[in-house]
């Protein structure tokens, strides 16, 4: 189910000890380069890719629909 204005994403980020599974190479990763502002001295940022994480482990990304009377959970 895609995220909407009526949902909240609950994410279980994997621990660094699981890097081999979730981030084995620079091409096969759950991370995206984030925006930064070098002119303000900001450091490089990364963002989590929810679709990539969900592709690797569906249960780690849950969409809680605010407009639904019954909550659902995606299993493994």
C-alpha positions in Angstrom: 0.0 0.0 0.0 1.6 3.3 -1.0 2.0 6.0 1.6 -0.7 8.7 1.6 -1.6 11.8 3.5 -3.6 9.5 5.7 -0.8 7.2 6.8 2.2 7.1 9.0 5.3 5.0 8.2 6.7 2.9 11.0 10.3 1.8 10.2 12.5 -0.7 11.9 16.0 0.3 10.8 18.5 -2.6 10.7 21.5 -2.6 13.1 24.9 -2.0 11.6 25.7 -5.7 12.4 23.3 -6.6 9.6 25.2 -4.5 7.0 26.1 -7.5 4.8 22.4 -8.3 4.4 21.0 -4.8 3.9 23.9 -2.9 2.4 26.3 -5.4 0.8 27.6 -3.0 -1.9 27.3 0.6 -2.9 24.8 -0.5 -5.7 22.8 -2.8 -3.5 21.9 -0.6 -0.6 19.0 0.7 1.4 20.5 4.3 1.6 20.1 7.3 -0.7 22.3 10.4 -0.9 20.5 13.2 0.9 20.5 16.9 0.3 23.1 19.0 2.0 24.1 22.6 1.9 27.9 22.8 1.6 27.7 26.6 1.7 26.4 26.4 5.2 29.0 23.8 6.3 26.6 20.9 6.5 28.0 17.5 6.3 27.0 14.8 3.8 23.6 13.3 4.6 22.0 10.0 3.8 18.3 9.1 3.7 16.7 5.6 4.0 14.9 4.3 0.9 11.7 2.8 2.2 10.9 1.0 -1.0 14.4 -0.6 -1.0 14.2 -1.6 2.6 10.7 -3.0 2.1 12.0 -5.0 -0.9 14.6 -6.6 1.4 12.4 -7.2 4.5 8.7 -6.2 4.1 8.0 -6.3 7.8 10.5 -3.5 8.5 8.3 -0.9 6.8 4.7 -0.6 7.9 2.1 1.9 6.8 -0.3 2.7 9.5 -3.4 4.1 7.9 -5.1 6.8 9.9 -8.4 6.5 8.1 -8.7 2.8 8.6 -10.7 1.5 11.6 -8.7 -1.8 11.6 -4.9 -1.6 11.6 -3.1 -4.1 9.4 0.4 -5.5 9.5 2.5 -6.9 6.6 4.1 -10.1 7.6 7.3 -11.6 6.3 
